[in-house]
Amino acid sequence: MRQQLQQQLNQQGNSFPLLERSNMFLFLLPDEEGEGFQQKKWLQQWLQALADGEESLSLLCGLSAPVRQLQGYPRALSQARQALDLCDTLRPTQRISDYQQLGFIKLLSAVSDPALLNDFMHDTLGCLIEPGRKAPWLLLETLETLLQENGNVVRAADRLGLHRNTLHQRIQRIEKLTGYPVSHPQFHLNASVALVIWRLSQNHLQDPP
């Protein structure tokens, strides 16, 4: 894998050294004259090609903010590692997590007491978890998709592979259980944060009690 990555870097004219630490590769990407976007694009395409290949290699990448001075490298490494950790949790389809695009997720990851985040998530959306059902996270996943589509029922139903009437029925259940219309601004904000916490905690991957 190191040889493949080095070959890709060479093809991009990247003369910076490729370092290996434990199970990670560390390398620099040039960002002169807005070149960062193109660098990110080829890296994303290469990672996706590996995932789609015969060996189905699932590699993830964390990117730091651009660095202009030598003393900024330790901070950049910390940012890239934080982005990588979140990427490993959220598994974005593009396989790259850019520290500059994490938004409020950076704040959530900085909270030292996980119980605070877990309590907020359960206080906000815990009523949507249905342990006795075959798909206990069904309503959470439905709400997540609906919010990601800005409340557009047609697009959300298409993504979920549902008939619109079925999605409307789920929305009615969500609103009944939470006590809020999904279009309510404060609920929209709280639910969005709670869903991110849910994804970060990965508690949904475990069997509910």
C-alpha positions in Angstrom: 0.0 0.0 0.0 2.9 2.4 0.8 4.2 1.9 -2.8 0.8 2.5 -4.3 0.4 5.7 -2.3 3.9 6.9 -3.1 3.3 6.3 -6.8 0.1 8.4 -6.7 1.9 11.2 -4.9 4.7 11.1 -7.5 2.2 11.2 -10.3 0.8 14.4 -8.8 4.3 15.9 -8.7 4.3 15.8 -4.9 7.9 15.8 -3.7 7.1 15.8 0.0 8.2 12.7 2.0 5.7 10.0 2.8 5.9 8.9 6.4 4.5 5.8 8.1 3.5 5.7 11.7 1.8 2.6 13.1 -1.2 2.0 10.9 -1.2 5.5 9.4 0.5 7.3 6.5 1.4 10.9 6.9 2.0 13.2 3.9 1.7 16.8 2.9 -0.5 18.2 0.1 0.5 21.4 -1.7 -2.0 24.2 -1.4 -0.5 26.9 -3.6 -2.9 29.1 -5.6 -6.0 27.2 -4.5 -4.4 23.8 -5.5 -5.9 22.2 -2.4 -9.2 21.4 -4.0 -7.6 19.5 -6.9 -5.4 17.6 -4.4 -8.4 16.6 -2.4 -10.2 15.6 -5.5 -7.6 13.1 -6.8 -7.1 11.7 -3.3 -10.9 11.2 -2.9 -11.1 9.5 -6.3 -8.1 7.2 -5.5 -9.6 6.2 -2.2 -12.9 5.4 -3.8 -11.2 3.3 -6.5 -9.5 1.3 -3.8 -12.8 0.7 -2.1 -14.5 -0.4 -5.4 -11.6 -2.6 -6.5 -11.2 -6.4 -6.2 -9.6 -6.2 -2.7 -12.2 -3.6 -1.4 -9.6 -1.7 0.6 -11.4 0.7 2.9 -9.0 3.6 3.6 -9.9 6.8 5.3 -8.2 10.2 5.3 -8.2 13.1 7.7 -7.1 16.6 6.4 -5.9 19.5 8.5 -6.3 23.2 7.8 -3.6 24.6 5.5 -0.3 25.3 7.2 1.8 28.4 6.3 4.6 28.2 8.8 6.7 25.4 10.2 5.5 25.9 13.8 2.0 25.1 12.7 2.8 21.5 11.8 2.2 19.9 15.2 -1.2 21.6 15.4 -2.0 20.4 11.8 -1.1 16.9 12.7 -3.5 17.1 15.7 -6.3 18.4 13.4 -5.8 15.7 10.8 -5.9 13.0 13.5 -9.1 14.5 15.0 -10.6 14.6 11.5 -9.5 11.0 10.9 -11.1 9.8 14.1 -14.4 11.4 13.2 -14.1 10.0 9.7 -13.7 6.5 11.1 -16.9 7.1 13.1 -19.1 8.8 10.6 -17.8 6.9 7.5 -18.5 9.6 5.0 -19.1 8.4 1.5 -16.2 10.5 0.2 -13.8 8.8 2.6 -12.2 12.1 3.5 -12.8 14.2 6.5 -11.6 17.8 6.3 -11.0 19.5 9.6 -12.2 22.8 8.2 -15.6 21.4 7.3 -16.3 19.7 10.6 -18.3 22.7 11.9 -19.8 22.2 15.4 -18.8 18.5 15.3 -15.4 19.8 16.5 -17.1 21.2 19.6 -18.9 18.0 20.3 -15.7 15.9 20.1 -14.0 18.3 22.6 -16.6 17.6 25.3 -14.7 15.6 27.9 -17.7 13.9 29.5 -19.5 11.6 27.0 -22.4 11.3 29.4 -23.4 14.9 28.8 -23.7 14.2 25.1 -25.4 10.9 25.6 -28.0 12.5 27.9 -28.7 15.3 25.4 -29.2 12.7 22.6 -31.6 10.6 24.7 -33.4 13.6 26.1 -34.0 14.8 22.5 -34.5 11.7 20.5 -34.4 8.7 22.8 -38.2 8.4 22.4 -37.6 7.4 18.8 -35.5 4.3 19.7 -37.7 1.2 19.6 -35.8 -1.7 21.2 -38.6 -4.2 20.7 -38.6 -3.8 16.9 -36.5 -5.6 14.3 -35.2 -2.2 13.2 -35.0 -0.2 16.5 -33.3 2.8 14.8 -35.8 3.1 12.0 -37.3 6.4 13.1 -33.9 7.9 13.8 -32.6 7.0 10.4 -35.8 8.3 8.8 -35.5 11.7 10.6 -31.8 11.9 9.8 -32.5 11.5 6.1 -35.4 14.0 6.2 -33.3 16.6 7.9 -30.5 16.0 5.5 -32.9 16.7 2.6 -34.1 19.9 4.3 -37.5 18.5 4.9 -38.1 17.6 1.2 -40.4 14.5 1.5 -40.0 13.5 -2.1 -36.2 13.4 -2.0 -36.2 11.8 1.4 -38.6 9.1 0.3 -36.5 8.4 -2.7 -33.3 8.0 -0.7 -35.0 5.7 1.8 -36.7 3.7 -1.0 -40.1 4.4 0.4 -43.5 5.5 -0.9 -44.3 9.0 0.1 -47.3 7.8 2.1 -45.2 5.5 4.1 -42.7 8.3 4.9 -45.6 10.6 5.9 -46.8 7.9 8.3 -43.3 7.7 9.9 -43.2 11.5 10.1 -46.5 11.5 12.0 -45.1 8.9 14.4 -41.9 11.0 14.9 -44.0 14.1 15.6 -46.3 12.3 18.0 -43.4 10.7 20.0 -41.3 13.9 20.2 -44.2 16.4 20.6 -42.8 18.6 17.9 -43.4 19.1 14.2 -40.3 18.2 12.3 -40.3 21.6 10.7 -40.1 23.4 14.1 -36.8 25.4 14.1 -35.7 24.6 17.6 -36.5 20.9 17.2 -34.7 20.9 13.8 -31.5 22.3 15.5 -31.7 20.0 18.6 -32.4 16.9 16.5 -29.6 17.7 14.1 -27.1 17.9 17.0 -28.6 14.8 18.7 -28.3 12.8 15.4 -24.6 13.7 15.1 -24.0 12.6 18.7 -25.8 9.3 17.9 -23.5 8.7 14.9 -20.4 9.7 16.9 -21.2 7.5 19.8 -21.9 4.5 17.6 -24.3 3.2 20.2 -26.7 2.5 17.4 -24.4 -0.3 16.3 -25.0 -2.2 19.6 -28.1 -4.2 20.5 -30.4 -1.9 22.5 -31.3 -3.0 26.0 
